[in-house]
Amino acid sequence: MKNLVLIVAIALISFTVFSQNKLSTTSGHIKFFSSTPAENIEANNYKVTSILKPTEGTLVFSVPMQSFEFEKALMQKHYNSKKFLDTKQFPKGKFKGTITNLSAIDFTTDGTYEATVSGTLTIHGVAKEITEKFNLTVKGGAVTGKTEFDITLADYGVVFTKGKPSENIAKTIKIIANLNYSK
Amino acid sequence: MKSKLFKIIGVLALLAVGYGAYMWFMPHQNVQGTKAFKTIDATALVNEFLTDKDKANNIYLDTEGESKVLIITGTIADISEDQLNQKVVLLKNTSDKMGVSCTFTVDTNAQVDKLNVGDAIKIKGVIRSGAEYDEDLDLTENVIVEKSALIE
């Protein structure tokens, strides 16, 4: 009898998650990592807003670009400056995409699912179509998302041809994101 | 003549090393030690961005990321914690769609323990981005303020 109650409770929680029109977070974490022989550079941002719509497979990210924090203040200033991301002119990075294999993800059953997401990533005012993996974990009614992929800075109009930045900043940087969604 | 030249080169070299060291060890923006640009109500700040986003970005955001330090007044609508265990206080009036999300730090987290939803408070912090409603994305975004501390 106890088991039956437990099963019904889990099923109800799972159904509730699936039937949510919209899951969201305003405290997602995105990290980027640049590695060159000269130095490694890492920056963290804990203020990412994201929306996930389980029924439609829509996935949206909005990243306040000035919320990236670097170990060194000078790096942070360079990153925000007009020569790099120009965060005053382009204060937000955005992604809007769709899970293309939605039928392979069961938001009603605990488990880890590998979603394929295709959409438009806009950084520094430049929009580019991308397709990346997004690992979704459904556990006890909660949904978390993780992804890791590389972007080439030149694709988004960030180019260094000479000077220290061209030696110290990688041409391709790694992006790692962790999102904890709630209703 | 030669020794004078060496002295000048030596002084210039020391200045160069000193400047390099200063740049390398430059401290981050001292938000709580900076005089606030202005005191503003949460609703008024949100409305500035909703009315004219570009104008508001121009007023509040800095080209090198050291944006305006503000004192924001408002009513607490929510208290949460981010993935870095920093307390996050949302200042938003019940009739507003968006508010001002103020993130505290490891050093100021404890100030939030005594706060409750519905309290009217003043928070000092640095603005990172403005409020926005994107109909296309069905996305509602609060003003983001970080390095926050309570103003008694």
Contacts between the chains, C-beta under 8 A, distances in Angstrom:
chain1	res1	chain2	res2	distance
A	22	B	138	7.2
A	26	B	88	7.9
A	26	B	101	6.5
A	26	B	142	6.9
A	27	B	80	7.0
A	27	B	81	7.9
A	27	B	82	3.9
A	27	B	83	6.1
A	27	B	88	6.6
A	28	B	83	7.7
A	29	B	82	7.8
A	29	B	83	4.6
A	29	B	84	7.7
A	44	B	84	7.8
A	46	B	82	4.6
A	46	B	83	5.6
A	46	B	84	5.0
A	46	B	86	7.0
A	46	B	103	7.5
A	47	B	82	7.5
A	47	B	101	7.7
A	47	B	103	7.0
A	47	B	128	6.7
A	47	B	129	7.9
A	47	B	144	5.2
A	47	B	146	7.3
A	49	B	139	6.8
A	49	B	141	5.5
A	51	B	137	7.3
A	51	B	138	6.6
A	51	B	139	6.1
A	60	B	137	4.9
A	60	B	138	7.5
A	60	B	139	5.8
A	62	B	132	7.8
A	62	B	134	7.8
A	62	B	137	7.6
A	62	B	139	6.0
A	62	B	141	5.9
A	64	B	128	4.9
A	64	B	129	3.6
A	64	B	144	5.1
A	65	B	129	7.5
A	66	B	61	6.8
A	66	B	65	5.0
A	66	B	67	6.2
A	66	B	128	4.5
A	66	B	129	6.3
A	67	B	128	4.7
A	67	B	129	7.1
A	67	B	144	6.4
A	67	B	146	6.5
A	72	B	24	7.2
A	72	B	26	7.4
A	73	B	26	4.5
A	73	B	27	6.0
A	73	B	28	4.5
A	73	B	29	7.4
A	74	B	23	5.4
A	74	B	24	6.8
A	74	B	26	5.1
A	76	B	28	7.1
A	76	B	65	5.7
A	77	B	26	8.0
A	77	B	64	4.3
A	77	B	65	6.3
A	77	B	66	7.5
A	79	B	65	7.2
A	80	B	62	7.6
A	80	B	63	6.9
A	80	B	64	5.1
A	80	B	65	3.2
A	81	B	63	6.3
A	81	B	64	5.5
A	82	B	63	6.1
A	86	B	63	7.7
A	87	B	61	7.2
A	87	B	65	6.1
A	88	B	57	6.6
A	88	B	58	7.7
A	88	B	61	4.5
A	88	B	62	6.5
A	88	B	63	4.8
A	91	B	57	5.9
A	91	B	61	6.0
A	91	B	129	5.0
A	91	B	130	7.1
A	92	B	129	6.2
A	92	B	132	7.5
A	94	B	137	7.5
A	96	B	136	7.9
A	96	B	137	5.8
A	178	B	83	6.6
A	180	B	83	7.2
